[in-house]
Amino acid sequence: MRRPGHEGHQLHGLSWLRASVLGANDGIVSTSSLILGVAAAHSSHSSIVLSGIAGLVAGGMSMAIGEYVSVHSQADSEAVALAQEREELKHDPVGERRELTEIYVRRGLESGLARQVAEQLMAHDALAAHARDELGFSARSIARPLQAAGASAGSFATGAIIPLLVAWLSSESYVIPLTVAASLISLFVLGAISARAGGAHLLTAALRVTLWSALAMGVTAGVGALVGVAG
């Protein structure tokens, strides 16, 4: 019996949620570190804000292009595999039905039932059955390069806008402490959301994200301070 509150359709969206949270985390860490490094070098307030804007735009475009190229390569591989499977179904349908039957037998079905399932699924949509059960493709998992690129850029920009707005609205003397505080609080919350989605321990995951991000910010600020002194 299904327990109350059970989410039967939650898993298929979990990977997108994690990717969005990771993109936002990257946006916060990258942009805040850039702002802190420039601020620690005793740059003007306008230069600090300009560096944050540049970081948001450059980071978002980099994420979009990288994701597009990666997912497009995956889509090309999937298209080749589907074309090959289509040819095999055309020239050897009996062998392909036997192959699908063997897959179901390995998954635990009796041979007679496995053969019946394979026959019915192939009669309905042979290519879809083999794509799903032999190749591991489904309508939800097929690569969509433009969608992935847009989601990646959008999540990065959503995270990056937080430290950028804080730096823009802060006076020059308070840019560093307010940017650090806003960024770490946001990262803690996002870490907790990611942990909640994946069923991990909330506090442990949130602290792990926050502490490592604080280290990245500290290193960048330190480099900026050294450059500022040397200059």
C-alpha distance (Angstrom), angle and dihedral (degrees) to the residues before:
residue distance angle dihedral
M1 . . .
R2 3.81 . .
R3 3.79 110.9 .
P4 3.83 118.7 -124.8
G5 3.77 113.9 -87.5
H6 3.79 93.1 20.2
E7 3.81 111.3 155.9
G8 3.78 105.1 -143.9
H9 3.80 96.1 177.4
Q10 3.78 102.6 39.0
L11 3.79 103.0 99.6
H12 3.79 98.6 66.9
G13 3.84 90.3 62.9
L14 3.77 95.8 42.6
S15 3.80 96.4 87.4
W16 3.80 91.2 52.8
L17 3.81 90.9 49.9
R18 3.79 91.8 50.4
A19 3.80 91.6 47.4
S20 3.80 90.8 50.4
V21 3.80 92.5 48.9
L22 3.81 91.6 47.8
G23 3.80 90.7 49.2
A24 3.80 91.3 50.6
N25 3.81 90.5 47.1
D26 3.79 89.8 52.2
G27 3.80 90.7 49.4
I28 3.79 92.9 51.5
V29 3.79 95.8 45.2
S30 3.81 96.3 43.2
T31 3.79 96.7 45.4
S32 3.79 97.1 40.1
S33 3.81 91.0 47.8
L34 3.80 90.2 50.5
I35 3.81 91.8 48.6
L36 3.80 92.2 47.3
G37 3.80 92.5 48.2
V38 3.80 92.3 51.7
A39 3.81 92.5 42.8
A40 3.81 91.9 49.3
A41 3.80 88.6 55.2
H42 3.85 87.4 63.1
S43 3.79 94.2 -112.0
S44 3.80 122.3 164.1
H45 3.80 120.8 -89.9
S46 3.81 91.3 -110.0
S47 3.81 90.8 53.0
I48 3.80 90.9 50.2
V49 3.81 92.5 51.7
L50 3.80 91.6 43.9
S51 3.79 90.7 52.7
G52 3.81 89.8 51.4
I53 3.80 92.0 51.1
A54 3.80 90.8 48.0
G55 3.80 90.3 49.1
L56 3.80 92.2 50.8
V57 3.81 94.1 49.1
A58 3.80 96.1 41.2
G59 3.79 93.6 44.1
G60 3.80 93.8 47.1
M61 3.81 92.5 48.9
S62 3.80 91.7 46.0
M63 3.80 91.6 50.6
A64 3.81 91.8 47.4
I65 3.80 95.1 48.3
G66 3.79 94.2 44.0
E67 3.80 92.5 48.6
Y68 3.81 92.6 45.2
V69 3.81 93.2 51.7
S70 3.80 92.8 44.9
V71 3.80 96.2 47.0
H72 3.81 92.6 41.5
S73 3.81 88.8 56.3
Q74 3.79 88.4 51.5
A75 3.82 90.4 48.9
D76 3.81 90.6 51.3
S77 3.81 90.7 51.7
E78 3.80 91.1 48.6
A79 3.82 91.2 50.0
V80 3.81 91.6 51.9
A81 3.80 91.7 48.6
L82 3.81 92.2 48.9
A83 3.81 91.8 48.4
Q84 3.79 90.2 51.3
E85 3.80 91.3 48.1
R86 3.82 90.6 49.2
E87 3.81 90.3 54.4
E88 3.79 92.3 47.9
L89 3.81 90.8 51.4
K90 3.79 89.7 50.1
H91 3.80 96.3 50.5
D92 3.82 102.5 30.9
P93 3.82 112.0 22.3
V94 3.81 92.3 154.8
G95 3.77 93.0 54.2
E96 3.81 91.0 46.3
R97 3.81 90.9 51.0
R98 3.80 89.0 50.6
E99 3.81 89.7 49.8
L100 3.80 91.7 51.2
T101 3.80 90.4 47.6
E102 3.80 91.0 53.7
I103 3.80 90.0 51.5
Y104 3.81 91.2 55.8
V105 3.79 91.7 45.7
R106 3.82 89.9 54.4
R107 3.80 88.1 51.4
G108 3.79 91.0 57.3
L109 3.81 108.5 -89.6
E110 3.79 121.2 131.5
S111 3.79 112.3 -106.6
G112 3.81 95.0 -110.8
L113 3.78 93.6 49.4
A114 3.80 91.2 42.9
R115 3.80 90.5 54.0
Q116 3.81 91.0 48.4
V117 3.80 92.4 49.5
A118 3.80 91.4 48.2
E119 3.81 91.9 50.1
Q120 3.80 94.1 49.0
L121 3.80 94.8 45.6
M122 3.79 92.8 47.5
A123 3.80 90.5 48.2
H124 3.79 88.7 54.5
D125 3.83 98.8 42.7
A126 3.80 116.5 -22.2
L127 3.80 96.5 -174.9
A128 3.80 93.4 49.0
A129 3.81 91.3 49.1
H130 3.79 93.1 52.1
A131 3.79 93.1 41.1
R132 3.79 90.5 54.5
D133 3.80 102.7 38.1
E134 3.80 102.8 28.1
L135 3.81 103.2 31.0
G136 3.80 99.0 26.7
F137 3.81 95.8 -124.1
S138 3.77 125.7 137.8
A139 3.79 137.3 168.4
R140 3.81 89.3 -96.2
S141 3.79 96.2 47.3
I142 3.81 99.9 46.0
A143 3.80 108.3 118.5
R144 3.82 116.4 -106.1
P145 3.83 108.3 -172.2
L146 3.82 99.3 -171.6
Q147 3.79 93.1 46.2
A148 3.81 91.3 48.7
A149 3.82 92.4 47.4
G150 3.79 93.0 49.6
A151 3.80 93.2 46.6
S152 3.80 92.1 48.2
A153 3.81 94.3 48.9
G154 3.79 92.2 43.5
S155 3.80 95.2 50.9
F156 3.82 91.5 46.8
A157 3.82 92.0 50.0
T158 3.81 91.3 46.9
G159 3.78 90.3 56.8
A160 3.81 95.2 40.1
I161 3.80 93.7 53.4
I162 3.83 91.1 66.0
P163 3.84 99.3 66.6
L164 3.81 90.4 34.0
L165 3.82 93.1 57.2
V166 3.79 91.6 44.7
A167 3.81 91.6 51.3
W168 3.79 91.7 46.1
L169 3.82 94.2 50.0
S170 3.81 95.0 41.9
S171 3.76 126.0 87.1
E172 3.79 114.8 -113.7
S173 3.81 94.0 -102.8
Y174 3.81 93.0 53.6
V175 3.80 100.4 41.8
I176 3.80 95.5 99.1
P177 3.85 101.0 46.7
L178 3.82 94.6 40.6
T179 3.81 93.4 46.0
V180 3.80 91.1 49.3
A181 3.80 92.8 47.5
A182 3.82 95.7 46.6
S183 3.80 93.2 44.6
L184 3.79 96.1 48.4
I185 3.80 93.1 46.1
S186 3.82 90.3 50.1
L187 3.80 91.6 47.2
F188 3.80 91.3 49.5
V189 3.82 90.5 52.7
L190 3.81 93.3 46.5
G191 3.80 90.9 47.6
A192 3.80 89.4 53.1
I193 3.83 91.2 48.6
S194 3.80 91.1 50.8
A195 3.79 91.6 48.0
R196 3.79 91.2 48.1
A197 3.79 91.5 51.8
G198 3.80 92.2 49.4
G199 3.80 96.7 41.1
A200 3.83 93.9 -116.1
H201 3.79 127.0 139.4
L202 3.82 106.2 -74.6
L203 3.80 100.9 -147.0
T204 3.80 95.8 42.7
A205 3.80 94.1 49.3
A206 3.80 94.0 43.4
L207 3.79 93.1 49.1
R208 3.80 91.8 47.1
V209 3.80 91.7 54.9
T210 3.81 92.5 43.6
L211 3.80 97.3 47.7
W212 3.81 96.1 47.0
S213 3.79 90.3 46.0
A214 3.81 90.1 50.1
L215 3.80 88.3 53.3
A216 3.82 91.1 52.6
M217 3.79 91.3 49.5
G218 3.79 91.7 47.3
V219 3.80 93.4 51.3
T220 3.81 92.2 48.7
A221 3.80 92.4 46.9
G222 3.80 89.5 49.0
V223 3.79 91.8 52.4
G224 3.80 89.9 48.2
A225 3.80 91.5 50.7
L226 3.81 91.5 50.4
V227 3.79 91.2 49.7
G228 3.78 90.5 48.1
V229 3.81 92.0 51.9
A230 3.81 92.0 46.0
G231 3.78 90.4 49.6
